[in-house]
Amino acid sequence: MAVGVFDLFSIGIGPSSSHTVGPMRAAAVFAGELKASGNLERVASLRVDLYGSLAATGRGHGTMTAILLGLEGYHPELILPEEVEERLATIAETGILNLAGEVSLPYGESDMVLHPLTILPRHTNGMTFTVADAGGGTLHSATFFSVGGGFIIRDGEEDAAQKELDESKKELPLPFRTAAELLDHCAARGLSIGQVMLVNERASRTEAQIRDGLLHIYSVMEGCVQVSLKRTGLLPGGLKVRRRAPDWHERLLKEDKGHDPMYWQEWVNLIALAVNEENASGGRVVTAPTNGAAGIIPAVLYYALHFAPGMDKASQADRDDVVVRFLLTAAAVGVLYKEQASISGAEVGCQGEVGSASSMAAAGLAEVMGGTPAQVENAAEIAMEHNLGLTCDPIGGLVQIPCIERNAIAAAKAINAAKMALWGDGSHRVSLDEVIVTMRETGKDMSSKYKETAMGGLAVNVPEC
């Protein structure tokens, strides 16, 4: 299916969309296929092979545990954090995996084999699931790739998936793959970028469903922040990173009692940090468009709702309109990155995650602040242009340093990009399409050690303890 707003903004658990959400989905698909085949009761053994980035940073990113939950039949958009903790504790205590939710199967760490230096041809985030009967005969085997943002592709079906995407786009009223095509639709129909996205979304849902769905997405973002603000102590994983959001929130409540514009950046920083501290804890977040960049859009949307001109007098209906317009516009730009380049840190570095999210957020903010389509496109371009070359080198393979602070920095970049674009007339030298292609090519040229492997940059130059 064509990439839509609810593909780019989906609910899952932390800490990584490509390393946690995607593998859980792939494992759940495999378990579902096994159940449907009628061979589930014959399964005597299981083997999971992880390749490339999944193997290199899987422990810090929660890949192994996510796969176990997926094999039990859980899906990332439905499972709750407390269910995660309960099931993982039971598996660890008993050594028994509840395959597809029905068959008790002995499981040990040796059943998951890591190949960090082996890169499968399609993508660095590769995984193969194999189950065998009592005689060692293979009952079912499948290889999947987690390509960023929780999206998965089965090995051997890439061409079919692309064909399906192309065919589904033909059914859209206003299909677009490039920013140039998007702007052409705006000019020809007299629509904003968000309205173009809305027209396409209406091909599969009613407008009420779209609105309700997006408001629910934002409520999960808000809920993520509220949960995070109640957590104290250290983040899990061994780096001993202290949670800062609760203390910062307490200080802000004392110093800024009425959302004084002077404090806008402190609030934006707080929201970004709160979301990403919750993500690092394995909490419930919205991929936007990835988990590693999940704090940027909520933080910039918070700015739009609390510090944009006129919002202090806005009704709840008006505020809801801002949320819907912002997310539709951000999603339209996200489609461009998903189709022309990548939103996978393991494929193009952090420019594909934080850079894409910053660009999407800048576009959303520019639109709700009254920008023309040209100004919105310019805002998205500015934000990405100044995230080009951003590496993905998390210390210890954990989505903590530099990921958490990086979201706050990128959110401020998005706000500045939107403001710069709104002070212009929309004309600019470098197009969004050109900067997206540049990001893609930069990612291809980037050394693999800077693409979510924990083999370069901060990951090797900063001691873990």
C-alpha positions as CSV (number, residue, x, y, z in Angstrom):
1,M,0.0,0.0,0.0
2,A,1.0,3.6,-0.5
3,V,2.8,5.1,2.5
4,G,0.2,7.0,4.6
5,V,0.1,9.2,7.7
6,F,-0.7,6.2,9.9
7,D,2.3,4.3,8.6
8,L,4.7,7.1,9.4
9,F,3.0,7.7,12.8
10,S,2.4,4.4,14.4
11,I,2.3,3.3,18.1
12,G,5.0,1.0,19.4
13,I,7.5,0.4,22.2
14,G,11.0,1.7,22.6
15,P,13.8,2.0,22.2
16,S,14.1,1.6,18.4
17,S,11.6,1.3,15.5
18,S,14.1,-0.5,13.2
19,H,15.6,-2.7,15.9
20,T,12.6,-3.2,18.2
21,V,9.3,-2.5,16.4
22,G,10.3,-3.9,13.0
23,P,11.8,-7.2,14.4
24,M,8.7,-7.7,16.6
25,R,6.4,-7.2,13.6
26,A,8.5,-9.6,11.5
27,A,8.5,-12.3,14.3
28,A,4.8,-11.9,14.7
29,V,4.2,-12.3,11.0
30,F,6.4,-15.5,11.0
31,A,4.5,-16.9,14.0
32,G,1.2,-16.1,12.3
33,E,2.3,-17.9,9.1
34,L,3.5,-20.9,11.1
35,K,0.1,-21.1,12.9
36,A,-1.7,-20.9,9.6
37,S,0.4,-23.6,8.0
38,G,-0.9,-26.2,10.4
39,N,2.7,-27.2,11.5
40,L,2.7,-25.3,14.8
41,E,2.3,-28.4,16.9
42,R,5.2,-30.2,15.1
43,V,7.8,-27.5,16.0
44,A,10.5,-28.9,18.2
45,S,13.2,-26.2,17.8
46,L,13.7,-22.6,16.9
47,R,16.7,-20.6,15.5
48,V,16.9,-16.9,14.9
49,D,19.8,-15.4,12.9
50,L,20.4,-11.7,13.2
51,Y,22.7,-9.9,10.7
52,G,24.5,-6.6,10.4
53,S,23.3,-3.7,12.6
54,L,20.6,-5.9,14.3
55,A,23.4,-8.1,15.6
56,A,25.8,-5.3,16.3
57,T,23.5,-3.2,18.5
58,G,20.6,-5.5,19.1
59,R,21.2,-5.9,22.8
60,G,21.2,-2.2,23.5
61,H,18.2,-1.7,21.2
62,G,16.0,-4.4,22.6
63,T,16.0,-6.5,19.4
64,M,16.3,-9.9,21.0
65,T,13.5,-9.4,23.5
66,A,11.3,-7.8,20.9
67,I,11.7,-10.8,18.7
68,L,10.7,-13.2,21.5
69,L,7.6,-11.2,22.1
70,G,6.8,-11.2,18.4
71,L,7.2,-14.9,18.2
72,E,4.7,-15.2,21.0
73,G,2.3,-13.4,18.8
74,Y,2.5,-9.9,20.3
75,H,2.3,-6.8,18.0
76,P,4.1,-3.5,18.9
77,E,1.1,-1.3,18.4
78,L,-1.0,-3.4,20.9
79,I,1.4,-4.6,23.6
80,L,1.7,-2.5,26.7
81,P,5.0,-1.9,28.6
82,E,3.8,-3.9,31.6
83,E,3.0,-6.9,29.4
84,V,6.5,-6.7,28.0
85,E,8.1,-6.9,31.5
86,E,5.8,-9.7,32.6
87,R,6.4,-11.9,29.5
88,L,10.1,-11.3,29.4
89,A,10.4,-12.2,33.1
90,T,8.5,-15.4,32.6
91,I,10.6,-16.4,29.6
92,A,13.8,-15.7,31.5
93,E,12.6,-17.6,34.6
94,T,11.2,-20.7,32.8
95,G,13.2,-20.9,29.6
96,I,10.0,-21.5,27.8
97,L,8.7,-19.5,24.8
98,N,5.0,-19.6,24.1
99,L,5.3,-19.8,20.3
100,A,2.4,-18.1,18.5
101,G,0.7,-17.9,21.8
102,E,-0.1,-21.7,21.8
103,V,2.9,-24.0,21.9
104,S,5.4,-24.2,24.8
105,L,8.9,-24.3,23.3
106,P,12.2,-24.5,25.2
107,Y,14.3,-21.4,24.4
108,G,17.9,-20.5,25.3
109,E,20.2,-17.7,24.3
110,S,22.1,-20.1,21.9
111,D,18.9,-20.2,19.8
112,M,19.6,-16.6,18.7
113,V,22.8,-16.4,16.6
114,L,24.4,-13.0,15.9
115,H,26.3,-12.2,12.7
116,P,27.4,-8.5,13.2
117,L,29.9,-8.5,10.3
118,T,27.6,-10.2,7.8
119,I,25.4,-7.8,5.8
120,L,22.7,-9.4,3.7
121,P,22.3,-7.8,0.2
122,R,19.0,-6.0,0.7
123,H,19.6,-4.2,4.0
124,T,21.9,-4.2,7.0
125,N,18.9,-5.0,9.3
126,G,18.4,-8.6,8.3
127,M,16.9,-11.5,10.3
128,T,16.1,-15.1,9.5
129,F,13.6,-17.3,11.5
130,T,13.7,-21.1,11.2
131,V,11.8,-23.8,13.0
132,A,12.4,-27.5,12.7
133,D,10.6,-30.7,13.8
134,A,11.9,-33.4,16.1
135,G,13.9,-35.0,13.4
136,G,15.6,-31.7,12.5
137,G,13.7,-31.1,9.3
138,T,12.8,-27.5,8.5
139,L,9.1,-26.8,8.9
140,H,9.2,-23.1,8.0
141,S,11.9,-20.4,7.4
142,A,11.7,-16.8,6.3
143,T,14.1,-13.8,6.1
144,F,12.9,-10.3,6.8
145,F,14.5,-6.8,6.7
146,S,13.6,-4.0,9.1
147,V,14.0,-1.0,6.9
148,G,13.3,1.9,9.3
149,G,10.3,3.3,11.1
150,G,9.0,-0.2,11.9
151,F,8.5,-1.1,8.2
152,I,9.5,-4.6,7.2
153,I,10.1,-6.3,3.9
154,R,10.4,-10.1,3.3
155,D,13.4,-11.3,1.4
156,G,12.6,-12.1,-2.2
157,E,9.4,-9.9,-2.2
158,E,11.1,-6.5,-2.7
159,D,10.0,-6.2,-6.3
160,A,6.5,-7.3,-5.6
161,A,6.3,-4.9,-2.7
162,Q,7.5,-2.0,-4.9
163,K,5.0,-3.1,-7.6
164,E,2.2,-3.1,-5.1
165,L,3.3,0.3,-3.9
166,D,3.3,1.7,-7.4
167,E,-0.1,0.2,-8.1
168,S,-1.7,1.5,-4.9
169,K,-0.4,5.0,-5.6
170,K,-2.3,5.0,-8.9
171,E,-5.4,4.8,-6.8
172,L,-4.6,8.0,-4.9
173,P,-6.4,11.1,-6.1
174,L,-3.1,13.2,-5.9
175,P,-0.1,10.8,-6.0
176,F,3.3,12.3,-5.4
177,R,6.8,11.0,-5.0
178,T,8.8,14.2,-5.1
179,A,8.3,17.7,-3.6
180,A,8.0,19.1,-7.0
181,E,5.0,16.9,-7.7
182,L,3.5,17.8,-4.3
183,L,3.9,21.5,-5.0
184,D,2.3,21.0,-8.5
185,H,-0.8,19.5,-6.8
186,C,-0.9,22.5,-4.4
187,A,-0.8,25.0,-7.3
188,A,-3.2,23.2,-9.5
189,R,-5.9,22.6,-6.8
190,G,-5.3,25.6,-4.6
191,L,-4.5,23.3,-1.6
192,S,-2.0,23.4,1.2
193,I,0.5,20.5,1.5
194,G,-1.5,19.1,4.4
195,Q,-4.7,19.3,2.4
196,V,-3.1,17.3,-0.4
197,M,-2.2,14.6,2.1
198,L,-5.7,14.7,3.5
199,V,-7.2,14.2,0.0
200,N,-5.1,11.1,-0.4
201,E,-5.9,9.7,3.0
202,R,-9.6,10.1,2.3
203,A,-9.1,7.4,-0.4
204,S,-9.1,4.8,2.4
205,R,-10.7,6.5,5.4
206,T,-13.4,9.0,6.2
207,E,-12.3,12.4,7.2
208,A,-13.7,11.8,10.7
209,Q,-11.6,8.6,11.0
210,I,-8.5,10.5,9.9
211,R,-9.1,13.3,12.4
212,D,-9.9,10.9,15.3
213,G,-6.9,8.8,14.4
214,L,-4.5,11.7,14.4
215,L,-5.8,13.1,17.6
216,H,-5.4,9.6,19.2
217,I,-1.8,9.6,17.9
218,Y,-1.2,13.0,19.6
219,S,-2.8,11.7,22.8
220,V,-0.3,8.9,22.9
221,M,2.5,11.4,22.4
222,E,1.1,13.4,25.3
223,G,0.7,10.3,27.4
224,C,4.3,9.3,26.7
225,V,5.4,12.7,28.1
226,Q,3.3,12.4,31.2
227,V,4.5,8.9,32.0
228,S,8.1,10.0,31.5
229,L,7.8,13.0,33.9
230,K,6.9,10.6,36.7
231,R,9.9,8.4,36.3
232,T,13.1,9.1,38.2
233,G,16.5,7.6,38.6
234,L,18.7,6.1,35.9
235,L,17.8,4.9,32.5
236,P,18.3,1.1,32.0
237,G,21.3,-0.3,30.2
238,G,24.4,0.3,32.3
239,L,25.5,3.8,31.0
240,K,24.0,5.3,34.2
241,V,22.3,8.1,32.3
242,R,20.2,10.1,34.7
243,R,16.6,11.0,33.8
244,R,16.5,14.7,33.6
245,A,12.9,15.4,32.5
246,P,11.2,15.2,35.9
247,D,13.6,17.7,37.5
248,W,13.5,20.0,34.5
249,H,9.7,19.9,34.6
250,E,9.6,20.8,38.3
251,R,11.9,23.7,37.8
252,L,9.9,25.0,34.8
253,L,6.7,24.9,36.8
254,K,8.4,27.1,39.4
255,E,10.0,29.5,37.0
256,D,7.4,29.8,34.3
257,K,3.8,29.8,35.5
258,G,2.2,31.1,32.3
259,H,4.2,29.8,29.3
260,D,6.2,33.0,29.0
261,P,7.7,33.1,25.4
262,M,11.1,33.6,27.0
263,Y,10.9,29.9,28.1
264,W,9.9,28.4,24.8
265,Q,13.1,26.5,24.2
266,E,13.2,25.1,27.7
267,W,9.7,23.6,27.2
268,V,10.7,22.3,23.8
269,N,13.8,20.7,25.2
270,L,11.7,19.2,28.0
271,I,9.2,17.5,25.7
272,A,11.9,16.1,23.5
273,L,13.9,14.7,26.4
274,A,10.8,13.3,28.1
275,V,9.7,11.4,25.0
276,N,13.2,10.0,24.3
277,E,13.8,9.1,27.9
278,E,10.6,7.1,27.8
279,N,11.7,5.5,24.6
280,A,15.1,4.6,26.1
281,S,13.1,2.9,28.9
282,G,11.2,0.7,26.4
283,G,8.0,2.6,27.0
284,R,5.1,3.3,24.7
285,V,5.9,5.9,22.0
286,V,4.8,7.0,18.6
287,T,7.3,6.4,15.8
288,A,7.6,9.8,14.2
289,P,8.9,8.6,11.8
290,T,11.2,6.4,13.9
291,N,11.6,5.8,17.7
292,G,15.1,7.2,17.8
293,A,13.7,10.5,16.6
294,A,10.3,10.2,18.4
295,G,10.7,13.3,20.5
296,I,11.1,15.9,17.7
297,I,7.6,16.2,16.3
298,P,5.9,16.1,19.7
299,A,8.3,18.9,20.9
300,V,7.7,21.1,17.9
301,L,3.9,20.4,18.0
302,Y,4.0,21.5,21.6
303,Y,5.6,24.7,20.5
304,A,2.9,25.2,17.9
305,L,0.1,24.7,20.5
306,H,1.6,26.9,23.3
307,F,3.9,29.5,21.7
308,A,2.7,30.2,18.2
309,P,0.9,33.5,17.8
310,G,-2.8,33.4,18.8
311,M,-2.7,30.0,20.4
312,D,-3.2,31.4,23.9
313,K,-6.8,32.3,22.9
314,A,-7.5,29.3,20.7
315,S,-10.5,27.0,21.4
316,Q,-10.0,23.2,21.9
317,A,-11.5,22.7,18.4
318,D,-8.9,25.1,17.0
319,R,-6.1,23.3,18.8
320,D,-7.3,20.0,17.5
321,D,-7.2,21.5,14.0
322,V,-3.6,22.5,14.5
323,V,-2.7,19.0,15.6
324,V,-4.4,17.4,12.5
325,R,-2.9,19.9,10.0
326,F,0.6,19.7,11.5
327,L,0.7,15.9,11.4
328,L,-0.8,15.7,7.9
329,T,1.8,18.1,6.6
330,A,4.7,16.4,8.4
331,A,3.5,13.1,7.0
332,A,3.5,14.4,3.4
333,V,7.2,15.3,3.8
334,G,7.8,12.0,5.5
335,V,6.5,10.3,2.4
336,L,9.2,12.0,0.3
337,Y,12.0,10.7,2.6
338,K,10.5,7.2,2.7
339,E,10.2,6.9,-1.0
340,Q,13.2,8.8,-2.3
341,A,15.8,8.0,0.4
342,S,15.5,6.3,3.8
343,I,14.4,6.8,7.4
344,S,16.7,4.1,8.6
345,G,19.7,5.0,10.7
346,A,21.3,1.7,9.9
347,E,21.1,2.5,6.2
348,V,21.9,6.3,6.0
349,G,22.9,7.3,9.5
350,C,21.1,9.5,11.9
351,Q,20.4,12.1,9.1
352,G,17.7,9.6,8.0
353,E,16.1,9.6,11.4
354,V,16.6,12.8,13.3
355,G,17.2,14.7,10.0
356,S,13.9,13.5,8.5
357,A,12.0,14.1,11.7
358,S,13.4,17.6,12.0
359,S,12.4,18.3,8.3
360,M,8.9,16.9,8.8
361,A,8.4,19.0,12.0
362,A,9.6,22.2,10.3
363,A,7.1,21.7,7.5
364,G,4.3,21.0,10.0
365,L,5.1,24.1,12.0
366,A,5.4,26.3,8.9
367,E,2.0,25.2,7.7
368,V,0.1,25.8,10.9
369,M,1.8,29.2,11.3
370,G,0.3,30.2,7.9
371,G,3.1,29.3,5.5
372,T,2.4,28.9,1.8
373,P,3.3,25.5,0.2
374,A,6.5,27.0,-1.1
375,Q,7.4,28.3,2.4
376,V,6.6,24.9,3.9
377,E,8.8,23.1,1.4
378,N,11.5,25.6,2.1
379,A,11.2,25.0,5.9
380,A,11.6,21.2,5.3
381,E,14.6,21.8,3.1
382,I,16.4,24.1,5.6
383,A,16.0,21.6,8.4
384,M,17.4,18.7,6.5
385,E,20.2,20.7,4.8
386,H,21.6,21.3,8.3
387,N,21.3,17.7,9.4
388,L,23.2,16.3,6.4
389,G,26.0,13.9,7.3
390,L,24.6,13.2,10.8
391,T,26.0,9.9,12.0
392,C,24.4,7.2,14.1
393,D,27.0,6.1,16.7
394,P,25.1,5.4,20.0
395,I,27.3,4.6,22.9
396,G,26.9,0.9,23.9
397,G,24.3,0.5,21.2
398,L,21.8,2.2,23.5
399,V,19.4,4.8,22.3
400,Q,20.5,7.3,24.9
401,I,23.8,9.1,24.1
402,P,23.7,11.2,21.9
403,C,20.1,10.3,20.8
404,I,18.1,11.9,23.6
405,E,19.8,15.3,23.5
406,R,20.0,15.1,19.7
407,N,16.2,15.2,19.6
408,A,16.0,18.4,21.5
409,I,18.6,20.1,19.3
410,A,16.8,18.9,16.2
411,A,13.5,20.2,17.5
412,A,15.0,23.7,17.9
413,K,16.5,23.4,14.4
414,A,13.0,22.7,13.1
415,I,11.5,25.7,14.7
416,N,14.3,27.9,13.5
417,A,14.0,26.5,10.0
418,A,10.2,27.2,9.9
419,K,10.8,30.8,11.1
420,M,13.5,31.4,8.5
421,A,11.2,30.1,5.8
422,L,8.3,32.2,6.9
423,W,10.4,35.3,6.8
424,G,11.1,34.5,3.1
425,D,8.7,34.4,0.2
426,G,9.2,30.7,-0.5
427,S,11.9,31.1,-3.2
428,H,15.2,29.4,-2.5
429,R,18.3,28.1,-4.3
430,V,18.3,24.4,-3.1
431,S,15.1,22.4,-3.4
432,L,13.8,19.8,-1.0
433,D,14.1,17.2,-3.6
434,E,17.8,18.0,-4.1
435,V,18.5,17.9,-0.4
436,I,16.7,14.5,-0.1
437,V,18.8,13.0,-2.9
438,T,21.9,14.5,-1.2
439,M,21.0,12.8,2.0
440,R,20.5,9.5,0.3
441,E,23.9,9.7,-1.5
442,T,25.6,10.9,1.7
443,G,24.2,7.9,3.5
444,K,25.5,5.5,0.8
445,D,29.0,7.1,1.0
446,M,29.0,7.0,4.9
447,S,31.2,4.4,6.4
448,S,29.2,1.5,7.9
449,K,30.8,2.1,11.3
450,Y,28.7,5.3,11.5
451,K,25.4,3.6,10.7
452,E,24.1,2.1,13.9
453,T,26.8,-0.5,14.5
454,A,28.4,1.0,17.6
455,M,31.7,0.5,15.9
456,G,32.7,4.2,15.3
457,G,32.4,7.7,16.6
458,L,31.2,8.3,20.2
459,A,30.5,4.5,20.5
460,V,34.2,3.7,20.5
461,N,35.7,7.0,21.8
462,V,33.7,7.3,24.9
463,P,34.1,4.6,27.7
464,E,30.8,2.9,28.6
465,C,31.6,3.0,32.3
